[in-house]
């Protein structure tokens, strides 16, 4: 089973354009091109993809549309457009800048492991290359915001300076 999954993954990476992920990534990109500023609305990829796109790769038997494009940034671009994606990225730049400004290495030793794990997990969720579950409809979004809340609590980011 593991060996089979490894070869499936290697095949997807080597032939990404022909894979189901490649087709969904392409759909997300094309849907964003049709709605570049505001996107199609949160959780509307599943609806608008079928309405607005035609299959340009009919030889690829994978589905053209799904509930989301399986990549965080393509989901943000297609559903919230440039405006929402810019706000999301700006939030993270400001957020992590504030964490670094708080001198991450000078905090309570008991909480360092939790803080570091939360930061690394958050960065892995927002990693731009790779596949992901839907940020708005699966546990990914919930897990992400819970981690941000825990980091805020442990860092005391909500306290006035």
Secondary structure, 3 states (H helix, E strand, C coil): CHHHHHHHHHHHHHCHHHCHHHHHHHHHHHHHHHCCCCCCCCCCHHHHHHHHCCCCCCCCCCCCCCCCCCCHHHHHHHHHHHHHHHHHHHHHHHHHHHHHHCCHHHCCHHHHHHHHHHHHHHHHHCCCCCCCCCCCCCHHHHHHHHHHHHHHHHHCCCCCC
